[in-house]
Amino acid sequence: MAAGTTYDRGVSRLSPSPSRSAAGRTTTSTVEDVLDLVRERGGRATSARRLLLGAIFDAGGHRTAEELAGTVQAQSPDVHISTIYRNLDELERLGVVVHAHLGHGPATYHLAATAHGHLVCDRCGAMIEAPDDLFAGLSKSAKSRFGFHIDPHHFAVLGRCRTCR
């Protein structure tokens, strides 16, 4: 998790309500914070959504939809993978989770409050979670030269790690 980022799956909250960061991500501290946000936006706090959020908070890193579904289905076998995908889409729309494409595999999901860039070795598959400031120059250049805003959390920069060079 990012420095200063904490969470608690319990009902007690660290902050009275979720807020948006400068990057538009929702900062939530607990599963209950997220469920409150879902309710505020007209959604329902279903048992499947609660289990998925627990899996995301417990994961502490990148997980594919299939991995998250496995965790949820271990507790509730009737939850279909399509329910997992629909919930992930909704949670991403709310700014609670982000997905990233880390090379050639399936998209991975993690909490938006811990969003960061990714460097992936195309030889051994090692992944480095890179701080946002590493991409500041690229973001600035893309904006000034092309009027284009990049989202460095969505993709991975492929290359060779120190070991494989």
C-alpha positions in Angstrom: 0.0 0.0 0.0 1.1 3.6 -0.5 2.7 5.4 2.3 0.1 6.8 4.7 -2.7 4.6 3.2 -4.5 2.6 5.8 -7.7 0.7 5.9 -9.9 -1.2 8.3 -12.6 -3.7 7.1 -14.6 -2.9 10.2 -17.6 -0.6 10.5 -15.7 2.2 12.3 -14.5 4.8 9.8 -11.2 6.7 9.8 -13.0 9.6 8.0 -16.6 10.6 8.1 -17.2 10.2 4.4 -15.3 9.3 1.2 -13.6 12.1 -0.6 -12.1 12.6 -4.0 -8.4 13.1 -4.5 -6.9 15.6 -7.0 -6.7 12.8 -9.5 -10.4 12.1 -9.2 -10.0 8.9 -7.2 -12.2 8.2 -4.3 -10.4 7.8 -1.0 -12.2 5.3 1.2 -10.8 3.6 4.3 -13.1 0.8 4.9 -15.5 -1.6 3.2 -18.3 0.3 4.9 -17.1 3.6 3.5 -17.4 2.1 0.0 -20.8 0.7 0.7 -21.9 4.1 2.0 -20.7 5.7 -1.2 -22.5 3.0 -3.3 -25.7 3.7 -1.4 -25.3 7.5 -1.8 -25.1 7.0 -5.5 -28.3 4.9 -5.6 -26.7 1.5 -5.5 -27.3 -1.5 -3.2 -25.0 -3.0 -0.6 -25.4 -6.6 -1.7 -23.6 -9.5 -0.1 -21.7 -10.2 -3.3 -20.5 -6.6 -3.4 -19.5 -6.8 0.3 -17.5 -10.0 -0.2 -15.8 -8.5 -3.3 -14.8 -5.4 -1.4 -13.4 -7.5 1.4 -11.3 -9.5 -1.2 -10.0 -6.2 -2.7 -9.1 -4.7 0.7 -7.5 -7.9 1.8 -5.6 -8.4 -1.4 -3.3 -5.5 -0.7 -2.2 -5.4 -4.4 -3.1 -6.4 -7.9 -5.6 -9.1 -8.5 -7.4 -10.2 -11.7 -11.2 -10.4 -11.8 -10.8 -14.2 -11.8 -8.6 -14.2 -8.7 -11.1 -12.0 -6.9 -13.9 -14.2 -8.0 -12.1 -17.2 -6.6 -11.8 -15.5 -3.2 -15.5 -14.5 -3.3 -16.7 -17.9 -4.5 -14.7 -19.6 -1.7 -17.2 -17.9 0.7 -20.2 -17.8 -1.6 -20.1 -20.3 -4.5 -23.2 -18.9 -6.1 -21.6 -15.6 -7.1 -21.1 -15.7 -10.8 -18.0 -14.2 -12.5 -20.3 -11.8 -14.4 -21.4 -10.3 -11.0 -17.7 -9.7 -10.2 -17.1 -7.9 -13.5 -20.3 -5.8 -13.1 -19.3 -4.8 -9.5 -15.7 -4.0 -10.6 -17.0 -1.8 -13.4 -19.3 0.1 -10.9 -16.5 0.4 -8.3 -14.2 1.8 -11.0 -16.8 4.3 -12.1 -17.1 5.4 -8.5 -13.4 5.9 -8.3 -12.9 3.2 -5.7 -10.7 0.8 -7.7 -8.6 1.2 -10.8 -7.6 -1.4 -13.3 -4.3 -1.7 -15.1 -2.9 -3.8 -17.9 0.4 -5.2 -16.8 1.8 -6.7 -19.9 0.0 -9.4 -21.9 -2.2 -10.9 -19.2 -5.6 -10.0 -18.0 -6.4 -6.6 -16.4 -5.7 -6.4 -12.7 -7.5 -4.3 -10.1 -6.5 -2.6 -6.9 -7.7 0.2 -4.6 -7.6 3.6 -6.2 -6.1 5.2 -3.0 -3.0 3.1 -3.7 -2.8 3.9 -7.4 0.7 4.0 -9.0 2.5 3.4 -12.2 3.9 0.1 -13.3 7.2 -1.0 -14.9 7.1 -4.6 -16.1 10.1 -6.7 -17.3 9.2 -8.3 -20.7 11.7 -11.1 -20.1 11.0 -12.3 -16.5 7.7 -10.6 -15.7 9.0 -8.7 -12.6 6.8 -5.7 -11.8 7.9 -2.6 -10.1 5.3 -0.3 -8.6 6.5 3.2 -9.7 5.5 6.4 -7.9 3.4 8.9 -9.9 6.2 11.5 -10.0 8.2 9.2 -12.2 5.6 9.8 -15.0 5.4 13.6 -14.4 7.7 14.5 -17.2 5.9 12.2 -19.7 2.5 13.6 -18.6 3.7 17.2 -19.0 5.2 16.5 -22.4 2.1 14.7 -23.7 -0.1 17.6 -22.5 2.1 20.4 -23.8 2.9 18.8 -27.2 -0.3 17.0 -28.0 -2.9 18.4 -25.5 -3.2 14.8 -24.3 -3.7 13.7 -20.7 -2.2 10.3 -19.9 -3.3 8.0 -17.1 -0.1 6.3 -16.0 -2.1 4.0 -13.7 -3.9 2.2 -16.6 -0.9 0.7 -18.4 2.5 -0.7 -17.8 5.7 0.5 -19.2 7.5 -2.6 -20.6 11.2 -3.0 -20.6 14.0 -4.9 -18.9 14.6 -5.1 -15.2 18.1 -4.7 -13.7 18.5 -8.5 -13.5 17.6 -9.2 -17.1 19.5 -6.4 -18.8 
